[in-house]
Amino acid sequence: MGSLGDMIWIEVRKAIRSRMPFWTTLGALFMPLGVGVLIFLARNPAISQKLGLVSAKANLVAYSATDWPAYLVLFNEIIAAGGFFFFIVAISWTFGREFADGTLKDLLALPVPRSNIILAKFITVVLWSGAMAVVMLAFGLILGAIIHLPGGSRTIILQGIVDAGVTAGLVMVVVLPFGFFASFGRGYILPLVLSVLTLITANFLMAVGLAEYFPWAVPLLYTLGESPLKSISYWIVLIAGLAGIMGTYLWWKYADQSR
Protein backbone atom coordinates (compact mmCIF):
# COMPACT_ATOMS: atom_id res chain seq x y z
CA MET A 1 0.00 0.00 0.00
CA GLY A 2 1.34 3.44 -0.84
CA SER A 3 2.88 2.80 -4.23
CA LEU A 4 1.87 5.02 -7.10
CA GLY A 5 -0.05 2.17 -8.71
CA ASP A 6 -2.05 1.60 -5.51
CA MET A 7 -2.88 5.30 -5.23
CA ILE A 8 -4.01 5.48 -8.87
CA TRP A 9 -6.28 2.48 -8.29
CA ILE A 10 -7.76 4.13 -5.20
CA GLU A 11 -8.40 7.43 -7.00
CA VAL A 12 -9.96 5.66 -9.98
CA ARG A 13 -12.24 3.69 -7.67
CA LYS A 14 -13.27 6.88 -5.88
CA ALA A 15 -14.26 8.42 -9.19
CA ILE A 16 -16.12 5.35 -10.45
CA ARG A 17 -18.05 4.87 -7.22
CA SER A 18 -19.10 8.52 -7.25
CA ARG A 19 -20.49 8.06 -10.80
CA MET A 20 -19.03 11.44 -11.71
CA PRO A 21 -17.25 10.05 -14.81
CA PHE A 22 -20.60 8.75 -16.04
CA TRP A 23 -22.42 12.05 -15.51
CA THR A 24 -19.65 14.21 -16.99
CA THR A 25 -19.39 11.96 -20.04
CA LEU A 26 -23.16 12.02 -20.47
CA GLY A 27 -23.12 15.81 -20.26
CA ALA A 28 -20.27 16.03 -22.75
CA LEU A 29 -22.22 13.92 -25.25
CA PHE A 30 -24.96 16.54 -25.41
CA MET A 31 -22.59 18.87 -27.30
CA PRO A 32 -22.06 16.68 -30.40
CA LEU A 33 -25.67 15.53 -30.13
CA GLY A 34 -26.84 19.14 -30.25
CA VAL A 35 -24.75 19.80 -33.36
CA GLY A 36 -26.09 16.67 -35.02
CA VAL A 37 -29.69 17.62 -34.26
CA LEU A 38 -29.21 21.14 -35.65
CA ILE A 39 -27.68 19.78 -38.87
CA PHE A 40 -30.61 17.36 -39.18
CA LEU A 41 -33.12 20.18 -38.72
CA ALA A 42 -31.36 22.35 -41.30
CA ARG A 43 -31.63 19.49 -43.79
CA ASN A 44 -35.33 19.09 -43.07
CA PRO A 45 -36.89 22.56 -43.53
CA ALA A 46 -40.42 21.29 -43.00
CA ILE A 47 -39.52 20.36 -39.44
CA SER A 48 -37.16 23.23 -38.66
CA GLN A 49 -39.59 25.93 -39.87
CA LYS A 50 -41.96 24.95 -37.10
CA LEU A 51 -39.25 25.63 -34.50
CA GLY A 52 -38.69 29.34 -35.17
CA LEU A 53 -35.39 30.53 -33.67
CA VAL A 54 -34.01 27.00 -33.58
CA SER A 55 -34.34 26.92 -37.35
CA ALA A 56 -32.03 29.92 -37.73
CA LYS A 57 -29.46 28.32 -35.43
CA ALA A 58 -29.75 25.03 -37.30
CA ASN A 59 -29.09 26.75 -40.63
CA LEU A 60 -26.06 28.50 -39.15
CA VAL A 61 -24.57 25.24 -37.86
CA ALA A 62 -25.37 23.41 -41.09
CA TYR A 63 -23.67 26.19 -43.07
CA SER A 64 -20.56 25.70 -40.92
CA ALA A 65 -20.57 21.91 -41.29
CA THR A 66 -21.53 21.18 -44.90
CA ASP A 67 -19.17 18.20 -45.29
CA TRP A 68 -16.90 15.91 -43.28
CA PRO A 69 -13.85 18.22 -43.17
CA ALA A 70 -15.95 21.17 -41.93
CA TYR A 71 -17.85 18.94 -39.50
CA LEU A 72 -14.62 17.59 -38.00
CA VAL A 73 -13.27 21.12 -37.53
CA LEU A 74 -16.50 22.11 -35.78
CA PHE A 75 -16.37 18.96 -33.66
CA ASN A 76 -12.79 19.67 -32.58
CA GLU A 77 -13.86 23.18 -31.60
CA ILE A 78 -16.44 21.53 -29.35
CA ILE A 79 -13.68 19.50 -27.69
CA ALA A 80 -11.50 22.61 -27.30
CA ALA A 81 -14.24 24.73 -25.70
CA GLY A 82 -16.90 22.41 -24.26
CA GLY A 83 -14.47 19.63 -23.43
CA PHE A 84 -12.40 22.17 -21.53
CA PHE A 85 -15.31 22.77 -19.15
CA PHE A 86 -15.94 19.07 -18.49
CA PHE A 87 -12.23 18.41 -17.97
CA ILE A 88 -12.30 21.26 -15.43
CA VAL A 89 -15.18 19.54 -13.66
CA ALA A 90 -13.11 16.34 -13.51
CA ILE A 91 -10.04 17.97 -11.98
CA SER A 92 -12.10 20.19 -9.67
CA TRP A 93 -13.91 17.16 -8.28
CA THR A 94 -10.76 15.04 -7.98
CA PHE A 95 -8.95 17.64 -5.86
CA GLY A 96 -11.83 19.63 -4.39
CA ARG A 97 -13.76 16.67 -2.97
CA GLU A 98 -11.11 16.09 -0.32
CA PHE A 99 -11.94 19.51 1.11
CA ALA A 100 -15.70 19.35 0.53
CA ASP A 101 -15.94 15.90 2.18
CA GLY A 102 -13.47 16.74 4.96
CA THR A 103 -11.21 13.81 4.07
CA LEU A 104 -8.02 15.77 3.39
CA LYS A 105 -6.45 15.35 6.84
CA ASP A 106 -7.21 11.62 6.80
CA LEU A 107 -5.62 11.32 3.36
CA LEU A 108 -2.49 13.21 4.37
CA ALA A 109 -2.17 11.10 7.54
CA LEU A 110 -1.61 7.96 5.47
CA PRO A 111 1.99 6.65 5.26
CA VAL A 112 2.12 7.61 1.60
CA PRO A 113 4.41 10.18 -0.06
CA ARG A 114 2.42 13.25 -0.96
CA SER A 115 4.02 13.18 -4.37
CA ASN A 116 2.31 9.83 -5.00
CA ILE A 117 -1.05 11.22 -3.87
CA ILE A 118 -0.77 14.27 -6.13
CA LEU A 119 0.52 12.35 -9.13
CA ALA A 120 -2.18 9.70 -8.76
CA LYS A 121 -4.84 12.39 -8.80
CA PHE A 122 -3.42 14.01 -11.93
CA ILE A 123 -3.14 10.65 -13.70
CA THR A 124 -6.75 9.88 -12.76
CA VAL A 125 -7.84 13.21 -14.24
CA VAL A 126 -5.96 12.46 -17.47
CA LEU A 127 -7.52 8.98 -17.70
CA TRP A 128 -10.98 10.38 -16.95
CA SER A 129 -10.64 13.22 -19.45
CA GLY A 130 -9.13 10.95 -22.09
CA ALA A 131 -12.04 8.52 -21.75
CA MET A 132 -14.49 11.40 -22.16
CA ALA A 133 -12.68 12.59 -25.27
CA VAL A 134 -12.70 9.10 -26.81
CA VAL A 135 -16.42 8.65 -26.16
CA MET A 136 -17.19 12.12 -27.55
CA LEU A 137 -15.14 11.43 -30.67
CA ALA A 138 -16.74 8.03 -31.27
CA PHE A 139 -20.20 9.50 -30.79
CA GLY A 140 -19.39 12.39 -33.12
CA LEU A 141 -18.18 10.03 -35.86
CA ILE A 142 -21.31 7.91 -35.52
CA LEU A 143 -23.50 11.01 -35.80
CA GLY A 144 -21.60 12.14 -38.88
CA ALA A 145 -22.23 8.77 -40.50
CA ILE A 146 -25.93 8.86 -39.57
CA ILE A 147 -26.31 12.35 -41.03
CA HIS A 148 -24.65 11.15 -44.26
CA LEU A 149 -22.23 14.04 -44.60
CA PRO A 150 -20.54 14.24 -48.00
CA GLY A 151 -16.81 14.47 -48.64
CA GLY A 152 -15.76 11.75 -46.26
CA SER A 153 -12.76 9.52 -46.89
CA ARG A 154 -10.49 7.39 -44.75
CA THR A 155 -7.71 9.99 -44.99
CA ILE A 156 -9.95 12.90 -44.01
CA ILE A 157 -11.53 11.06 -41.10
CA LEU A 158 -8.19 9.76 -39.82
CA GLN A 159 -6.78 13.28 -39.97
CA GLY A 160 -9.82 14.50 -38.04
CA ILE A 161 -9.24 11.82 -35.41
CA VAL A 162 -5.57 12.85 -35.09
CA ASP A 163 -6.55 16.53 -34.76
CA ALA A 164 -9.14 15.62 -32.13
CA GLY A 165 -6.49 13.68 -30.20
CA VAL A 166 -4.05 16.58 -30.30
CA THR A 167 -6.78 19.02 -29.27
CA ALA A 168 -7.87 16.84 -26.36
CA GLY A 169 -4.23 16.42 -25.30
CA LEU A 170 -3.65 20.17 -25.32
CA VAL A 171 -6.81 20.74 -23.29
CA MET A 172 -5.78 18.09 -20.74
CA VAL A 173 -2.46 19.84 -20.21
CA VAL A 174 -3.92 23.34 -19.79
CA VAL A 175 -6.45 22.17 -17.19
CA LEU A 176 -3.72 20.80 -14.91
CA PRO A 177 -3.21 24.16 -13.13
CA PHE A 178 -6.82 23.97 -11.98
CA GLY A 179 -5.76 21.25 -9.57
CA PHE A 180 -3.88 24.00 -7.75
CA PHE A 181 -6.89 26.33 -7.89
CA ALA A 182 -9.14 23.62 -6.44
CA SER A 183 -6.62 23.03 -3.65
CA PHE A 184 -6.03 26.73 -2.96
CA GLY A 185 -9.77 27.42 -3.01
CA ARG A 186 -10.40 24.31 -0.88
CA GLY A 187 -13.27 23.10 -3.04
CA TYR A 188 -14.99 23.29 -6.41
CA ILE A 189 -16.05 26.92 -6.71
CA LEU A 190 -12.76 28.71 -7.45
CA PRO A 191 -11.65 26.51 -10.39
CA LEU A 192 -15.11 26.62 -11.98
CA VAL A 193 -15.27 30.42 -11.72
CA LEU A 194 -11.74 30.76 -13.09
CA SER A 195 -12.60 28.47 -16.00
CA VAL A 196 -15.27 30.94 -17.14
CA LEU A 197 -12.89 33.89 -16.74
CA THR A 198 -10.24 31.95 -18.65
CA LEU A 199 -12.54 31.39 -21.63
CA ILE A 200 -13.53 35.06 -21.64
CA THR A 201 -9.86 36.09 -21.57
CA ALA A 202 -9.02 33.64 -24.36
CA ASN A 203 -11.73 35.08 -26.59
CA PHE A 204 -10.54 38.62 -25.91
CA LEU A 205 -6.91 37.75 -26.71
CA MET A 206 -8.00 36.04 -29.92
CA ALA A 207 -9.69 39.27 -30.94
CA VAL A 208 -6.52 41.32 -30.35
CA GLY A 209 -4.16 38.75 -31.88
CA LEU A 210 -2.30 37.66 -28.74
CA ALA A 211 -4.00 34.32 -28.10
CA GLU A 212 -1.00 32.24 -29.19
CA TYR A 213 0.80 33.35 -26.02
CA PHE A 214 -2.11 32.41 -23.73
CA PRO A 215 -1.99 28.67 -23.01
CA TRP A 216 -5.75 28.28 -22.55
CA ALA A 217 -6.40 29.70 -26.03
CA VAL A 218 -3.92 27.43 -27.83
CA PRO A 219 -6.23 24.36 -28.15
CA LEU A 220 -8.90 26.43 -29.91
CA LEU A 221 -6.31 28.08 -32.15
CA TYR A 222 -5.07 24.64 -33.11
CA THR A 223 -8.56 23.49 -34.11
CA LEU A 224 -9.14 26.56 -36.27
CA GLY A 225 -5.94 25.88 -38.19
CA GLU A 226 -6.02 29.31 -39.84
CA SER A 227 -2.23 29.56 -39.53
CA PRO A 228 0.34 27.13 -38.08
CA LEU A 229 0.98 27.71 -34.41
CA LYS A 230 4.49 28.72 -33.42
CA SER A 231 6.50 26.29 -31.34
CA ILE A 232 6.45 28.78 -28.46
CA SER A 233 2.69 28.20 -28.12
CA TYR A 234 3.23 24.50 -27.43
CA TRP A 235 6.06 25.29 -25.02
CA ILE A 236 3.78 27.71 -23.15
CA VAL A 237 1.13 24.99 -22.85
CA LEU A 238 3.71 22.52 -21.53
CA ILE A 239 5.13 25.04 -19.05
CA ALA A 240 1.63 25.90 -17.81
CA GLY A 241 0.84 22.22 -17.22
CA LEU A 242 4.11 21.52 -15.40
CA ALA A 243 3.69 24.68 -13.32
CA GLY A 244 0.21 23.49 -12.34
CA ILE A 245 1.54 20.13 -11.18
CA MET A 246 4.43 21.66 -9.28
CA GLY A 247 2.29 24.39 -7.73
CA THR A 248 -0.26 21.82 -6.55
CA TYR A 249 2.45 19.63 -5.03
CA LEU A 250 4.08 22.55 -3.20
CA TRP A 251 0.72 23.74 -1.90
CA TRP A 252 -0.17 20.30 -0.54
CA LYS A 253 3.30 19.97 0.98
CA TYR A 254 3.70 23.37 2.64
CA ALA A 255 0.28 25.00 3.05
CA ASP A 256 -1.56 24.86 6.34
CA GLN A 257 -3.83 21.79 6.09
CA SER A 258 -5.61 22.25 9.39
CA ARG A 259 -9.06 21.94 7.79
C-alpha positions as CSV (number, residue, x, y, z in Angstrom):
1,M,0.0,0.0,0.0
2,G,1.3,3.4,-0.8
3,S,2.9,2.8,-4.2
4,L,1.9,5.0,-7.1
5,G,-0.1,2.2,-8.7
6,D,-2.0,1.6,-5.5
7,M,-2.9,5.3,-5.2
8,I,-4.0,5.5,-8.9
9,W,-6.3,2.5,-8.3
10,I,-7.8,4.1,-5.2
11,E,-8.4,7.4,-7.0
12,V,-10.0,5.7,-10.0
13,R,-12.2,3.7,-7.7
14,K,-13.3,6.9,-5.9
15,A,-14.3,8.4,-9.2
16,I,-16.1,5.4,-10.5
17,R,-18.0,4.9,-7.2
18,S,-19.1,8.5,-7.3
19,R,-20.5,8.1,-10.8
20,M,-19.0,11.4,-11.7
21,P,-17.2,10.1,-14.8
22,F,-20.6,8.8,-16.0
23,W,-22.4,12.0,-15.5
24,T,-19.7,14.2,-17.0
25,T,-19.4,12.0,-20.0
26,L,-23.2,12.0,-20.5
27,G,-23.1,15.8,-20.3
28,A,-20.3,16.0,-22.8
29,L,-22.2,13.9,-25.2
30,F,-25.0,16.5,-25.4
31,M,-22.6,18.9,-27.3
32,P,-22.1,16.7,-30.4
33,L,-25.7,15.5,-30.1
34,G,-26.8,19.1,-30.2
35,V,-24.7,19.8,-33.4
36,G,-26.1,16.7,-35.0
37,V,-29.7,17.6,-34.3
38,L,-29.2,21.1,-35.7
39,I,-27.7,19.8,-38.9
40,F,-30.6,17.4,-39.2
41,L,-33.1,20.2,-38.7
42,A,-31.4,22.3,-41.3
43,R,-31.6,19.5,-43.8
44,N,-35.3,19.1,-43.1
45,P,-36.9,22.6,-43.5
46,A,-40.4,21.3,-43.0
47,I,-39.5,20.4,-39.4
48,S,-37.2,23.2,-38.7
49,Q,-39.6,25.9,-39.9
50,K,-42.0,24.9,-37.1
51,L,-39.3,25.6,-34.5
52,G,-38.7,29.3,-35.2
53,L,-35.4,30.5,-33.7
54,V,-34.0,27.0,-33.6
55,S,-34.3,26.9,-37.3
56,A,-32.0,29.9,-37.7
57,K,-29.5,28.3,-35.4
58,A,-29.7,25.0,-37.3
59,N,-29.1,26.8,-40.6
60,L,-26.1,28.5,-39.2
61,V,-24.6,25.2,-37.9
62,A,-25.4,23.4,-41.1
63,Y,-23.7,26.2,-43.1
64,S,-20.6,25.7,-40.9
65,A,-20.6,21.9,-41.3
66,T,-21.5,21.2,-44.9
67,D,-19.2,18.2,-45.3
68,W,-16.9,15.9,-43.3
69,P,-13.8,18.2,-43.2
70,A,-15.9,21.2,-41.9
71,Y,-17.8,18.9,-39.5
72,L,-14.6,17.6,-38.0
73,V,-13.3,21.1,-37.5
74,L,-16.5,22.1,-35.8
75,F,-16.4,19.0,-33.7
76,N,-12.8,19.7,-32.6
77,E,-13.9,23.2,-31.6
78,I,-16.4,21.5,-29.3
79,I,-13.7,19.5,-27.7
80,A,-11.5,22.6,-27.3
81,A,-14.2,24.7,-25.7
82,G,-16.9,22.4,-24.3
83,G,-14.5,19.6,-23.4
84,F,-12.4,22.2,-21.5
85,F,-15.3,22.8,-19.2
86,F,-15.9,19.1,-18.5
87,F,-12.2,18.4,-18.0
88,I,-12.3,21.3,-15.4
89,V,-15.2,19.5,-13.7
90,A,-13.1,16.3,-13.5
91,I,-10.0,18.0,-12.0
92,S,-12.1,20.2,-9.7
93,W,-13.9,17.2,-8.3
94,T,-10.8,15.0,-8.0
95,F,-8.9,17.6,-5.9
96,G,-11.8,19.6,-4.4
97,R,-13.8,16.7,-3.0
98,E,-11.1,16.1,-0.3
99,F,-11.9,19.5,1.1
100,A,-15.7,19.3,0.5
101,D,-15.9,15.9,2.2
102,G,-13.5,16.7,5.0
103,T,-11.2,13.8,4.1
104,L,-8.0,15.8,3.4
105,K,-6.5,15.4,6.8
106,D,-7.2,11.6,6.8
107,L,-5.6,11.3,3.4
108,L,-2.5,13.2,4.4
109,A,-2.2,11.1,7.5
110,L,-1.6,8.0,5.5
111,P,2.0,6.7,5.3
112,V,2.1,7.6,1.6
113,P,4.4,10.2,-0.1
114,R,2.4,13.2,-1.0
115,S,4.0,13.2,-4.4
116,N,2.3,9.8,-5.0
117,I,-1.0,11.2,-3.9
118,I,-0.8,14.3,-6.1
119,L,0.5,12.3,-9.1
120,A,-2.2,9.7,-8.8
121,K,-4.8,12.4,-8.8
122,F,-3.4,14.0,-11.9
123,I,-3.1,10.6,-13.7
124,T,-6.7,9.9,-12.8
125,V,-7.8,13.2,-14.2
126,V,-6.0,12.5,-17.5
127,L,-7.5,9.0,-17.7
128,W,-11.0,10.4,-17.0
129,S,-10.6,13.2,-19.4
130,G,-9.1,11.0,-22.1
131,A,-12.0,8.5,-21.8
132,M,-14.5,11.4,-22.2
133,A,-12.7,12.6,-25.3
134,V,-12.7,9.1,-26.8
135,V,-16.4,8.6,-26.2
136,M,-17.2,12.1,-27.5
137,L,-15.1,11.4,-30.7
138,A,-16.7,8.0,-31.3
139,F,-20.2,9.5,-30.8
140,G,-19.4,12.4,-33.1
141,L,-18.2,10.0,-35.9
142,I,-21.3,7.9,-35.5
143,L,-23.5,11.0,-35.8
144,G,-21.6,12.1,-38.9
145,A,-22.2,8.8,-40.5
146,I,-25.9,8.9,-39.6
147,I,-26.3,12.4,-41.0
148,H,-24.7,11.1,-44.3
149,L,-22.2,14.0,-44.6
150,P,-20.5,14.2,-48.0
151,G,-16.8,14.5,-48.6
152,G,-15.8,11.7,-46.3
153,S,-12.8,9.5,-46.9
154,R,-10.5,7.4,-44.8
155,T,-7.7,10.0,-45.0
156,I,-10.0,12.9,-44.0
157,I,-11.5,11.1,-41.1
158,L,-8.2,9.8,-39.8
159,Q,-6.8,13.3,-40.0
160,G,-9.8,14.5,-38.0
161,I,-9.2,11.8,-35.4
162,V,-5.6,12.9,-35.1
163,D,-6.5,16.5,-34.8
164,A,-9.1,15.6,-32.1
165,G,-6.5,13.7,-30.2
166,V,-4.0,16.6,-30.3
167,T,-6.8,19.0,-29.3
168,A,-7.9,16.8,-26.4
169,G,-4.2,16.4,-25.3
170,L,-3.7,20.2,-25.3
171,V,-6.8,20.7,-23.3
172,M,-5.8,18.1,-20.7
173,V,-2.5,19.8,-20.2
174,V,-3.9,23.3,-19.8
175,V,-6.5,22.2,-17.2
176,L,-3.7,20.8,-14.9
177,P,-3.2,24.2,-13.1
178,F,-6.8,24.0,-12.0
179,G,-5.8,21.3,-9.6
180,F,-3.9,24.0,-7.8
181,F,-6.9,26.3,-7.9
182,A,-9.1,23.6,-6.4
183,S,-6.6,23.0,-3.7
184,F,-6.0,26.7,-3.0
185,G,-9.8,27.4,-3.0
186,R,-10.4,24.3,-0.9
187,G,-13.3,23.1,-3.0
188,Y,-15.0,23.3,-6.4
189,I,-16.0,26.9,-6.7
190,L,-12.8,28.7,-7.5
191,P,-11.7,26.5,-10.4
192,L,-15.1,26.6,-12.0
193,V,-15.3,30.4,-11.7
194,L,-11.7,30.8,-13.1
195,S,-12.6,28.5,-16.0
196,V,-15.3,30.9,-17.1
197,L,-12.9,33.9,-16.7
198,T,-10.2,31.9,-18.6
199,L,-12.5,31.4,-21.6
200,I,-13.5,35.1,-21.6
201,T,-9.9,36.1,-21.6
202,A,-9.0,33.6,-24.4
203,N,-11.7,35.1,-26.6
204,F,-10.5,38.6,-25.9
205,L,-6.9,37.8,-26.7
206,M,-8.0,36.0,-29.9
207,A,-9.7,39.3,-30.9
208,V,-6.5,41.3,-30.3
209,G,-4.2,38.8,-31.9
210,L,-2.3,37.7,-28.7
211,A,-4.0,34.3,-28.1
212,E,-1.0,32.2,-29.2
213,Y,0.8,33.3,-26.0
214,F,-2.1,32.4,-23.7
215,P,-2.0,28.7,-23.0
216,W,-5.7,28.3,-22.6
217,A,-6.4,29.7,-26.0
218,V,-3.9,27.4,-27.8
219,P,-6.2,24.4,-28.2
220,L,-8.9,26.4,-29.9
221,L,-6.3,28.1,-32.2
222,Y,-5.1,24.6,-33.1
223,T,-8.6,23.5,-34.1
224,L,-9.1,26.6,-36.3
225,G,-5.9,25.9,-38.2
226,E,-6.0,29.3,-39.8
227,S,-2.2,29.6,-39.5
228,P,0.3,27.1,-38.1
229,L,1.0,27.7,-34.4
230,K,4.5,28.7,-33.4
231,S,6.5,26.3,-31.3
232,I,6.4,28.8,-28.5
233,S,2.7,28.2,-28.1
234,Y,3.2,24.5,-27.4
235,W,6.1,25.3,-25.0
236,I,3.8,27.7,-23.2
237,V,1.1,25.0,-22.9
238,L,3.7,22.5,-21.5
239,I,5.1,25.0,-19.1
240,A,1.6,25.9,-17.8
241,G,0.8,22.2,-17.2
242,L,4.1,21.5,-15.4
243,A,3.7,24.7,-13.3
244,G,0.2,23.5,-12.3
245,I,1.5,20.1,-11.2
246,M,4.4,21.7,-9.3
247,G,2.3,24.4,-7.7
248,T,-0.3,21.8,-6.6
249,Y,2.5,19.6,-5.0
250,L,4.1,22.6,-3.2
251,W,0.7,23.7,-1.9
252,W,-0.2,20.3,-0.5
253,K,3.3,20.0,1.0
254,Y,3.7,23.4,2.6
255,A,0.3,25.0,3.0
256,D,-1.6,24.9,6.3
257,Q,-3.8,21.8,6.1
258,S,-5.6,22.2,9.4
259,R,-9.1,21.9,7.8
